[in-house]
Amino acid sequence: MTMTTITHHLTDDLLMAYAAGTLPEAFSLVIATHVSLCDDCRARLSGFEALGGSVLECAGVAEMSEASLHAVLARISGTAPAKAPEPAARPKGVFPAPLQDYVRGDLDAVRWRPVGMGVRQAILQTEKGATVRLLHIPAGAAVPDHGHRGTELTLVLKGAFRDEEGRYARGDIEIADEATEHTPIAEPGEDCICLAATDAPLRFRGLMPRLAQPFLRI
């Protein structure tokens, strides 16, 4: 696969929240997938993780009850020893390693469902608090114009799309919020595959998308 220059990156706030482990699982998956593709964001994330480690080292010692040690030992004895992490390697195919772990494979392992106008989706199983899905947008097709009731992170994995905010290609991530109103359109010549996470339903303008919204969980 040809290399693509990434021009749209994560904010410091999102990277810090990811490093602190305070984001919903759906958002964490999108960020982990982007970071696996983006040298810039990976370096910035390492800095925030190092800073967090320094803060913990400087933190005071908390007093523990006598029962705390027994509780920890009991939990350790009931779990299998953790495997040593293997060296990171970029897998072949469209999906980076963090996403392949969720899909249990690459693009050919996805079970798509139609959502209208040629667009397909596959919702991935994550904890409550946010939803994450794969989107397949045919070349030249548009997603219905919509706004947002919360935050949406959209990472391009294949192809590219354009909207009112700019052009997004493989590795680029778009961060949309309640002020964003847009109509993403896949560029001609290649279907666009995206990974998108939302923490609130979208706000569609058209009647048909609004009627279908409860059934499509978007």
FIFILO-451960 format. One line per field, with one value per residue: residue number from 1; residue in one letter; x, z, y of N, C-alpha, C in turn. Coordinates in Angstrom, 3 decimals. Example, Ala and Ser with C-alpha at 12.3 -4.5 7.8 and 13.67 -1.06 7.14 Angstrom:
// residues 2
seq = c(1/2)
type = c(A/S)
n_px = c(13.190/12.850)
n_pz = c(7.800/7.080)
n_py = c(-5.690/-2.250)
ca_px = c(12.300/13.670)
ca_pz = c(7.800/7.140)
ca_py = c(-4.500/-1.060)
c_px = c(13.200/12.900)
c_pz = c(7.800/7.870)
c_py = c(-3.300/0.030)
***
This chain:
// residues 218
seq = c(1/2/3/4/5/6/7/8/9/10/11/12/13/14/15/16/17/18/19/20/21/22/23/24/25/26/27/28/29/30/31/32/33/34/35/36/37/38/39/40/41/42/43/44/45/46/47/48/49/50/51/52/53/54/55/56/57/58/59/60/61/62/63/64/65/66/67/68/69/70/71/72/73/74/75/76/77/78/79/80/81/82/83/84/85/86/87/88/89/90/91/92/93/94/95/96/97/98/99/100/101/102/103/104/105/106/107/108/109/110/111/112/113/114/115/116/117/118/119/120/121/122/123/124/125/126/127/128/129/130/131/132/133/134/135/136/137/138/139/140/141/142/143/144/145/146/147/148/149/150/151/152/153/154/155/156/157/158/159/160/161/162/163/164/165/166/167/168/169/170/171/172/173/174/175/176/177/178/179/180/181/182/183/184/185/186/187/188/189/190/191/192/193/194/195/196/197/198/199/200/201/202/203/204/205/206/207/208/209/210/211/212/213/214/215/216/217/218)
type = c(M/T/M/T/T/I/T/H/H/L/T/D/D/L/L/M/A/Y/A/A/G/T/L/P/E/A/F/S/L/V/I/A/T/H/V/S/L/C/D/D/C/R/A/R/L/S/G/F/E/A/L/G/G/S/V/L/E/C/A/G/V/A/E/M/S/E/A/S/L/H/A/V/L/A/R/I/S/G/T/A/P/A/K/A/P/E/P/A/A/R/P/K/G/V/F/P/A/P/L/Q/D/Y/V/R/G/D/L/D/A/V/R/W/R/P/V/G/M/G/V/R/Q/A/I/L/Q/T/E/K/G/A/T/V/R/L/L/H/I/P/A/G/A/A/V/P/D/H/G/H/R/G/T/E/L/T/L/V/L/K/G/A/F/R/D/E/E/G/R/Y/A/R/G/D/I/E/I/A/D/E/A/T/E/H/T/P/I/A/E/P/G/E/D/C/I/C/L/A/A/T/D/A/P/L/R/F/R/G/L/M/P/R/L/A/Q/P/F/L/R/I)
n_px = c(0.854/0.566/2.372/0.950/0.828/0.082/-2.090/-4.029/-4.441/-4.612/-5.878/-4.143/-5.623/-7.215/-5.218/-4.013/-6.149/-6.499/-4.051/-4.387/-6.402/-9.131/-11.064/-13.986/-14.240/-14.719/-13.745/-11.095/-10.267/-10.316/-8.374/-6.091/-5.777/-5.292/-2.895/-1.200/-0.626/0.393/3.269/3.781/1.679/2.066/4.559/3.967/2.089/3.699/5.200/3.222/2.555/4.945/5.078/2.859/3.772/5.841/4.397/3.036/5.193/5.923/3.799/2.158/2.317/-0.302/-2.216/-2.976/-5.407/-5.237/-6.492/-6.167/-3.822/-4.303/-6.537/-5.515/-3.597/-5.314/-6.701/-4.604/-3.852/-5.982/-5.806/-4.313/-0.779/0.531/1.376/4.522/4.891/4.842/7.127/6.135/4.484/3.611/0.765/0.062/-2.245/-5.393/-6.310/-4.885/-2.996/-4.347/-7.055/-7.445/-7.398/-9.918/-11.686/-10.929/-9.415/-8.886/-10.046/-11.659/-12.907/-14.989/-18.402/-20.667/-23.446/-26.145/-26.862/-28.120/-28.191/-26.033/-24.077/-22.402/-22.218/-20.526/-21.001/-18.927/-18.265/-18.212/-17.681/-20.298/-21.122/-20.038/-20.106/-18.686/-17.940/-17.356/-17.251/-18.276/-17.985/-19.067/-17.081/-17.315/-19.793/-22.037/-22.330/-25.328/-26.072/-25.296/-25.359/-23.991/-24.579/-22.775/-19.450/-17.553/-15.227/-13.498/-11.679/-9.750/-9.215/-8.888/-8.840/-10.354/-12.061/-13.986/-15.139/-16.874/-14.843/-12.408/-9.961/-9.613/-7.503/-5.977/-5.121/-5.604/-7.499/-10.674/-12.129/-15.137/-17.631/-20.347/-20.602/-20.126/-21.223/-21.712/-21.155/-19.901/-18.116/-17.096/-14.089/-13.829/-12.972/-11.954/-13.266/-14.179/-13.048/-13.788/-13.209/-15.295/-16.217/-18.713/-20.243/-22.807/-26.053/-26.196/-27.199/-29.389/-30.441/-32.213/-35.403/-35.681/-33.181/-33.481/-35.705/-34.744/-32.725/-33.005/-33.037/-30.626/-28.807/-27.278)
n_pz = c(0.000/-0.818/0.752/2.729/3.337/6.449/7.436/9.143/12.511/15.920/18.789/21.566/23.910/23.493/23.200/25.729/27.346/26.407/27.157/29.896/30.257/30.304/28.359/26.486/25.395/22.627/21.509/22.288/20.724/18.111/18.410/19.119/16.752/14.906/16.006/15.565/12.926/12.654/13.012/14.217/16.122/17.682/18.843/20.342/22.087/23.544/24.973/26.666/28.134/29.445/30.993/32.641/34.065/35.523/37.172/38.759/40.121/41.745/43.388/46.573/49.132/49.628/52.398/53.185/53.943/56.098/54.867/52.184/50.914/50.974/49.325/46.853/46.344/46.143/43.808/41.972/42.076/40.833/38.167/34.945/34.229/32.718/29.274/27.826/26.087/22.540/19.950/18.208/15.107/11.822/10.374/7.289/4.827/4.980/7.513/10.492/13.276/15.913/15.144/13.682/15.720/16.884/14.794/14.135/11.951/8.583/6.080/4.594/6.536/7.606/8.419/6.646/6.722/4.933/4.841/3.279/0.211/-0.923/0.993/3.525/6.778/9.730/12.931/15.735/18.637/21.698/24.996/26.828/26.432/24.197/20.616/18.033/14.603/11.435/8.262/4.917/2.082/-1.114/-4.002/-4.918/-3.713/-1.269/2.229/4.000/4.686/7.850/11.371/14.730/17.966/19.871/20.169/17.365/16.063/13.158/11.288/8.447/6.587/4.092/0.748/0.283/1.549/1.140/2.755/4.179/5.819/4.770/3.099/3.576/3.899/3.911/7.210/8.136/10.552/11.417/13.586/14.855/16.244/18.162/16.759/14.166/10.875/8.161/4.930/4.103/1.286/-0.674/-2.511/-6.115/-7.875/-5.931/-3.381/-0.088/3.118/6.469/10.011/12.578/15.533/17.893/20.513/20.847/19.236/15.698/14.009/11.688/8.716/6.656/6.073/5.607/6.504/9.224/9.955/9.607/11.439/14.223/13.776/12.528/14.331/14.480)
n_py = c(-1.197/2.232/4.914/7.506/10.945/12.180/14.660/15.559/15.565/14.207/16.011/17.576/17.337/15.035/13.072/13.188/12.410/9.828/8.693/8.824/7.050/7.668/7.775/6.646/3.211/2.964/5.404/5.152/3.008/4.096/6.086/4.573/3.151/5.208/6.262/4.155/4.487/7.013/8.787/11.254/11.730/9.479/9.975/12.265/11.178/9.407/11.250/12.377/10.104/9.615/11.903/11.482/9.253/10.429/12.134/10.282/9.146/11.234/11.488/11.325/8.747/6.541/5.458/2.098/-0.387/-3.327/-5.411/-4.934/-5.938/-8.719/-8.830/-8.002/-10.023/-12.192/-11.592/-11.675/-14.375/-15.533/-15.038/-15.513/-15.486/-12.554/-12.215/-11.484/-8.431/-8.411/-7.377/-4.439/-4.571/-3.682/-4.870/-6.626/-5.450/-3.614/-2.809/-1.533/-3.001/-2.630/-2.443/-4.780/-6.640/-6.281/-6.784/-9.261/-9.962/-8.808/-6.518/-8.272/-9.746/-8.377/-7.946/-6.539/-4.225/-2.806/0.718/2.523/4.456/3.228/3.139/1.280/-0.295/-1.498/-2.273/-2.273/-4.240/-2.708/-1.264/0.483/3.999/5.110/4.646/2.648/2.237/0.674/2.176/1.936/3.644/4.113/4.980/8.352/8.637/10.117/10.799/11.406/14.853/16.216/17.104/17.256/15.886/15.499/14.367/13.277/11.044/10.428/8.237/7.752/4.857/3.784/4.962/8.208/11.145/14.152/17.117/19.964/20.783/20.003/17.862/14.378/11.677/8.347/7.574/10.140/11.996/13.134/15.448/16.031/18.185/19.633/21.969/21.361/20.982/18.983/17.354/14.559/13.349/10.692/10.455/10.234/7.190/5.402/3.364/4.463/3.695/3.968/4.442/5.160/6.865/7.724/9.637/10.349/10.495/11.286/14.346/14.539/16.243/15.556/13.909/11.078/9.901/10.539/9.023/6.456/6.350/5.320/2.548/2.035/2.816/5.234)
ca_px = c(0.000/1.372/2.395/0.174/1.200/-1.031/-2.148/-5.028/-3.964/-5.356/-5.578/-3.456/-6.615/-7.585/-4.074/-3.842/-7.238/-6.199/-2.946/-4.895/-7.387/-10.439/-11.963/-14.746/-13.506/-14.862/-12.807/-9.744/-9.945/-10.003/-7.103/-5.025/-5.594/-4.621/-1.534/-0.389/-0.301/0.885/4.486/3.682/0.820/2.672/5.612/3.326/1.487/4.777/5.531/2.190/2.655/6.113/4.696/1.985/4.600/6.554/3.434/2.790/6.372/5.974/2.600/2.340/1.961/-1.615/-2.314/-3.820/-5.875/-4.597/-7.176/-5.859/-2.833/-4.940/-7.441/-4.693/-3.032/-6.389/-6.990/-3.478/-3.865/-7.091/-5.589/-3.142/0.319/0.479/2.417/5.399/4.455/5.652/7.504/5.071/4.698/2.468/0.292/-0.290/-3.672/-5.946/-6.512/-3.756/-3.092/-5.393/-8.366/-7.513/-7.722/-11.361/-12.394/-10.401/-9.009/-8.758/-11.255/-12.514/-13.574/-16.059/-19.771/-21.284/-24.897/-26.464/-27.546/-28.778/-27.399/-24.819/-23.184/-22.539/-21.571/-20.369/-20.822/-18.029/-18.702/-17.411/-18.431/-21.222/-20.539/-19.813/-20.267/-17.698/-18.384/-16.667/-18.109/-17.836/-18.655/-18.647/-16.411/-18.214/-21.046/-22.044/-23.085/-26.297/-25.598/-25.686/-24.624/-23.603/-25.023/-21.629/-18.169/-17.348/-13.888/-13.547/-10.343/-9.765/-8.362/-8.691/-9.475/-10.367/-13.311/-13.942/-16.327/-16.695/-13.654/-11.180/-9.777/-9.099/-7.037/-5.581/-4.397/-6.157/-8.615/-11.516/-12.760/-16.349/-18.361/-21.698/-20.559/-19.804/-22.269/-20.953/-21.618/-18.723/-18.254/-15.927/-13.508/-13.986/-11.849/-11.691/-14.179/-13.601/-13.307/-13.509/-13.543/-15.904/-16.752/-19.580/-20.771/-24.196/-26.619/-26.017/-28.357/-29.607/-31.387/-33.218/-36.432/-35.435/-32.150/-33.993/-36.609/-33.947/-31.687/-33.091/-32.751/-29.225/-27.994/-26.318)
ca_pz = c(0.000/-0.898/1.957/2.637/4.309/7.347/7.678/10.173/13.680/17.173/19.657/22.809/24.908/23.248/23.498/27.179/27.896/26.050/28.015/31.256/30.290/30.683/27.203/26.197/24.620/21.202/21.162/22.474/19.565/16.983/18.689/19.021/15.337/14.288/16.531/14.929/11.575/12.672/13.807/14.985/17.292/18.531/19.612/21.331/23.103/24.410/25.880/27.695/29.003/30.298/31.970/33.621/34.932/36.449/38.167/39.694/40.964/42.705/44.217/47.929/49.401/50.269/53.391/52.788/55.042/56.165/53.944/50.803/50.387/50.745/48.180/45.645/46.136/45.706/42.409/41.165/42.002/39.996/36.770/34.299/34.079/31.468/28.309/27.499/24.835/21.369/19.214/17.341/13.671/11.038/9.593/5.903/4.640/5.161/8.917/11.420/14.277/16.924/14.568/13.329/16.944/17.110/13.666/14.009/10.566/7.815/5.429/4.138/7.684/8.066/8.034/6.362/6.616/4.188/5.558/2.295/-0.735/-1.224/2.157/4.413/8.064/10.617/14.298/16.515/20.024/22.715/26.191/26.699/26.544/22.825/19.607/16.961/13.445/10.157/7.196/3.537/1.253/-2.505/-4.643/-5.436/-2.954/-0.151/3.454/4.159/5.477/9.249/12.441/15.824/19.326/20.731/19.461/16.431/15.519/11.922/10.791/7.103/6.459/2.668/-0.068/0.841/1.408/1.335/3.286/4.350/6.629/4.047/2.499/4.532/3.255/4.861/8.386/8.629/11.478/11.538/14.896/14.692/17.485/17.989/15.830/12.826/9.935/6.966/4.022/3.591/-0.042/-1.042/-3.773/-7.212/-8.196/-4.923/-2.239/1.142/4.331/7.644/11.357/13.192/16.890/18.331/21.869/20.829/17.895/14.740/13.796/10.240/8.224/5.806/6.739/5.520/7.468/10.598/10.184/9.687/12.458/15.365/13.352/12.112/15.527/14.123)
ca_py = c(0.000/3.436/5.734/8.731/11.957/12.483/16.099/15.853/14.830/14.275/17.139/17.230/16.932/13.642/12.226/13.133/11.598/8.443/8.261/8.694/5.978/8.203/7.823/5.426/2.213/3.250/6.461/4.628/2.171/4.982/6.753/3.576/2.828/6.358/6.367/3.116/4.953/8.401/8.959/12.490/11.542/8.453/10.632/13.138/10.311/8.927/12.345/12.484/8.937/9.832/12.924/10.840/8.432/11.310/12.609/9.185/8.981/12.329/11.473/10.827/7.359/6.420/4.402/0.976/-1.229/-4.636/-6.322/-4.599/-6.865/-10.008/-8.685/-7.955/-11.348/-13.074/-11.308/-12.142/-15.833/-15.981/-14.641/-16.111/-14.522/-11.789/-12.518/-10.368/-7.807/-8.697/-6.167/-3.931/-4.770/-3.248/-6.013/-6.374/-5.260/-2.276/-2.477/-1.617/-4.059/-2.478/-2.711/-6.195/-7.383/-6.186/-7.392/-10.622/-10.128/-7.573/-6.015/-9.363/-10.357/-7.485/-8.301/-5.245/-4.092/-1.580/1.798/3.380/5.236/2.479/3.136/0.130/-0.126/-2.654/-1.781/-3.114/-4.398/-2.024/-0.919/1.606/5.329/5.576/3.602/2.717/1.476/0.798/2.702/1.706/4.645/3.913/6.117/9.372/8.698/11.054/10.525/12.493/15.989/16.051/17.756/16.354/16.194/15.250/14.302/12.176/10.873/9.644/7.919/7.156/3.678/3.487/5.988/9.562/11.880/15.599/17.786/21.401/21.040/19.725/16.547/13.400/10.447/7.309/8.030/11.402/11.870/14.327/15.599/16.841/18.440/20.174/23.104/20.856/20.580/18.617/16.307/13.851/12.745/9.902/10.884/9.273/6.321/4.379/3.375/5.008/2.929/4.784/3.980/6.338/6.702/8.823/9.494/10.815/10.335/12.367/15.209/14.590/17.243/14.925/13.121/9.643/9.487/10.636/7.898/5.221/6.486/4.389/1.173/1.940/3.171/6.258)
c_px = c(0.885/1.261/1.642/0.652/-0.025/-0.996/-3.154/-4.755/-4.914/-4.959/-4.819/-4.441/-7.000/-6.434/-3.841/-4.920/-7.017/-5.091/-3.413/-5.937/-8.781/-11.441/-12.812/-13.945/-13.560/-13.881/-11.365/-9.324/-9.562/-8.636/-5.939/-4.730/-4.883/-3.160/-0.626/0.046/0.477/2.091/4.393/2.862/1.380/3.766/5.014/2.686/2.547/5.187/4.521/2.248/3.845/5.810/3.803/2.761/5.358/5.633/3.165/3.970/6.448/4.778/2.912/1.902/0.632/-1.600/-3.325/-4.237/-5.181/-5.227/-6.793/-4.875/-3.457/-5.854/-6.653/-4.119/-4.083/-6.714/-5.873/-3.527/-4.959/-6.951/-4.340/-2.040/0.268/1.640/3.263/4.957/5.415/6.015/6.400/5.441/3.441/1.998/0.018/-1.800/-4.085/-5.968/-5.207/-4.039/-4.193/-6.788/-8.505/-7.849/-9.223/-12.133/-12.063/-10.062/-8.900/-10.093/-12.212/-13.245/-14.770/-17.412/-20.572/-22.803/-25.216/-27.186/-28.215/-27.790/-26.064/-23.836/-23.472/-21.812/-21.434/-20.062/-19.965/-18.482/-17.714/-18.298/-19.328/-20.486/-20.259/-19.935/-19.212/-18.138/-17.410/-17.668/-17.463/-18.657/-18.176/-18.013/-17.437/-19.511/-20.892/-22.795/-24.067/-25.776/-26.154/-24.840/-24.387/-24.170/-23.910/-20.358/-18.139/-15.896/-13.991/-12.139/-10.460/-8.751/-8.035/-9.422/-9.381/-11.767/-13.052/-15.235/-16.012/-15.419/-12.349/-11.165/-9.113/-8.767/-6.551/-4.715/-4.912/-7.343/-9.357/-12.192/-13.933/-17.026/-19.700/-21.736/-20.352/-21.059/-21.568/-21.631/-20.394/-19.018/-16.974/-15.400/-13.723/-12.754/-11.578/-12.704/-13.441/-14.024/-12.878/-13.852/-14.038/-16.489/-17.560/-20.041/-22.192/-24.734/-26.316/-27.308/-28.533/-30.630/-32.530/-34.180/-36.096/-34.309/-32.634/-34.908/-35.829/-32.974/-31.819/-32.734/-31.279/-28.264/-26.901/-26.796)
c_pz = c(0.000/0.391/1.705/3.706/5.140/7.696/8.752/11.377/14.866/17.957/20.891/23.865/24.740/23.567/24.996/27.832/27.589/26.938/29.446/31.393/30.652/29.537/27.110/25.305/23.119/20.739/21.273/21.290/18.369/17.191/18.572/17.567/14.610/14.717/15.892/13.524/11.567/13.594/14.710/16.258/18.230/19.406/20.687/22.446/24.065/25.409/27.005/28.655/29.949/31.374/33.049/34.581/35.947/37.544/39.214/40.632/42.048/43.649/45.589/48.061/50.153/51.253/52.945/54.025/55.013/55.166/52.486/50.189/50.075/49.518/46.872/45.334/45.634/44.244/41.506/40.992/41.083/38.546/36.238/34.178/32.714/30.570/28.058/26.176/23.706/20.653/18.252/15.878/12.933/10.159/8.147/5.796/4.906/6.629/9.710/12.535/15.320/16.406/14.174/14.548/17.213/16.030/13.559/12.556/9.896/7.143/5.020/5.281/8.175/7.554/7.875/6.366/5.886/5.060/4.600/1.443/-1.038/-0.064/3.009/5.723/8.772/11.999/15.074/17.978/20.972/23.918/25.937/26.901/25.197/21.901/18.537/15.839/12.292/9.122/5.842/2.644/-0.183/-3.079/-5.244/-4.669/-1.755/1.034/3.638/5.064/6.892/10.160/13.556/17.153/20.333/19.902/18.535/15.961/14.297/11.374/9.433/7.050/5.005/1.862/0.597/0.701/1.619/1.981/3.455/5.118/5.889/3.426/3.508/3.791/4.328/5.991/8.954/9.550/11.558/12.895/14.733/16.043/17.166/17.025/14.386/12.075/8.627/6.177/3.454/2.257/-0.372/-2.386/-4.845/-7.336/-7.196/-3.795/-0.990/2.326/5.518/8.924/12.116/14.554/17.267/19.759/21.993/19.409/16.993/14.596/12.289/9.882/7.454/6.588/6.739/6.457/8.911/10.929/10.371/10.855/13.640/15.004/12.996/13.230/15.195/14.624)
c_py = c(1.241/4.245/7.038/9.699/12.326/13.964/16.490/14.948/14.959/15.516/16.651/16.734/15.466/12.698/12.103/12.272/10.125/7.885/8.025/7.586/6.425/8.243/6.555/4.495/2.506/4.323/5.961/3.768/3.034/5.630/5.775/3.231/3.963/6.433/5.318/3.508/6.260/8.542/10.182/12.281/10.479/9.065/11.529/12.317/9.785/9.995/12.481/11.293/9.065/10.860/12.325/9.961/9.257/11.825/11.531/8.992/10.043/12.339/10.890/9.383/7.322/5.258/3.345/0.194/-2.580/-5.606/-6.081/-5.584/-8.215/-9.953/-8.699/-9.331/-12.332/-12.858/-11.807/-13.652/-16.352/-15.609/-15.305/-15.065/-13.847/-12.164/-11.279/-9.766/-8.115/-7.395/-5.754/-4.145/-4.357/-4.400/-5.618/-6.227/-3.829/-1.874/-2.563/-2.629/-3.836/-2.804/-4.176/-7.055/-7.381/-6.923/-8.880/-10.942/-8.777/-7.257/-7.132/-10.070/-9.549/-7.958/-7.004/-5.345/-2.786/-0.563/2.777/4.153/4.556/2.381/1.904/0.411/-1.468/-2.113/-2.776/-3.133/-3.716/-1.732/0.285/2.929/5.951/4.369/3.772/1.791/1.665/1.270/2.424/2.634/4.463/5.172/7.072/9.527/9.636/10.471/11.670/13.607/15.910/16.929/16.745/16.846/15.978/15.292/13.093/12.197/9.972/9.488/7.237/6.014/3.350/4.549/7.348/10.147/13.360/16.066/19.260/21.754/20.771/18.335/15.614/12.112/9.477/7.872/9.332/11.142/13.198/14.311/16.557/17.004/19.081/21.352/22.664/20.450/20.236/17.500/15.607/13.173/11.993/10.373/9.821/8.375/5.219/4.499/3.843/4.145/3.779/4.034/5.202/6.002/7.936/8.560/10.027/10.628/11.535/13.158/15.392/15.658/16.585/14.045/11.633/9.186/9.550/9.461/6.592/5.205/5.509/2.948/0.971/2.300/4.162/7.626)
***
